[in-house]
Amino acid sequence: MEFTIRQGTEKDFSLIQALNATLFVEDQQHDTTLDTHWPVSVEGVEYYMKSLMDPEKLVLIAESSQKNPLGYIIATSVNKWRYRKVKTGELENMYVVPKARRQGIGRALIGEVKAWLKTKGANRIYVSAYTKNTEAIAFYQANGFAGLESGLEVTL
């Protein structure tokens, strides 16, 4: 499948919001407490708009040769782990449409993020995935990510 990757702009707001809403619906199978309306909430809208304008974030869109959206990625160079000895960027969210998966799009998006984060002085990239989302975990591992921590929770 032929595709291109381009920088996201404010004009892509609705596209990113829609793709992220689809991601939320898919992720709900791994977390039933997930609010699938968050992408259209005031907080969600602010997040996408700020992401598109923040120089410390990278928003990329993958498109087919016919300009159909195939996926997106949002990453940040802000180091949330100041207690670590290395600067670590974060892959905040990523989605590739099901029909375009296993075509190299996700790998290419991550490759662009890695190159960008290097220019920002980062030494590592962090990503989280639901424990039950074995497909996502396998994808990230195939792209060089390794287990670092495990988040646990309990219902009160």
C-alpha positions, 0 to 999 in steps of 0.5 A, spaced: 500 500 500 502 506 498 502 512 503 505 518 505 506 521 512 505 529 513 505 534 518 498 535 521 495 542 521 489 545 525 485 543 518 486 536 521 482 537 527 476 533 525 480 528 522 484 527 528 478 527 533 474 522 529 480 517 528 481 518 536 474 517 537 475 510 533 481 508 537 477 510 544 471 505 541 476 499 540 480 500 546 473 500 550 474 492 549 480 493 554 477 498 559 470 498 560 471 505 564 473 508 558 469 514 556 468 514 549 465 521 549 471 524 551 474 525 544 468 530 543 468 533 550 471 540 551 477 537 554 478 532 548 477 538 543 482 542 547 487 537 547 487 536 540 487 543 538 493 544 543 497 538 540 496 541 533 499 548 535 504 545 541 511 546 538 513 540 543 508 535 540 508 532 533 502 530 530 503 526 523 497 524 518 498 518 514 494 518 507 493 513 501 495 516 495 488 518 494 489 522 500 484 518 504 486 518 512 490 511 514 492 513 521 495 518 525 500 519 531 501 524 537 508 524 540 511 529 545 518 531 547 516 534 554 520 529 559 515 527 564 520 523 568 525 528 570 527 523 576 530 519 570 537 520 567 535 520 560 530 525 556 524 521 554 519 523 549 512 520 549 508 517 544 501 519 546 496 516 542 496 512 535 491 509 530 491 506 524 485 504 520 484 496 520 484 495 513 491 499 513 494 495 518 500 491 517 502 495 511 508 499 514 504 505 516 505 504 524 512 503 523 513 509 519 509 513 523 514 511 529 520 512 525 518 519 524 517 520 531 524 517 533 527 522 528 523 528 531 525 526 538 532 525 537 532 532 534 529 534 541 534 531 545 530 525 547 534 518 548 528 514 549 520 514 547 515 511 552 508 508 550 503 505 554 498 500 552 492 496 555 495 489 558 489 485 554 491 489 548 496 484 546 496 486 538 498 493 540 503 490 545 506 485 540 506 491 535 510 496 539 515 490 541 516 489 534 518 496 533 523 496 539 519 497 545 520 493 551 517 492 558 518 498 563 513 498 568 506 495 569 500 499 571 495 496 576 488 498 579 483 495 583 475 497 584 473 500 590 
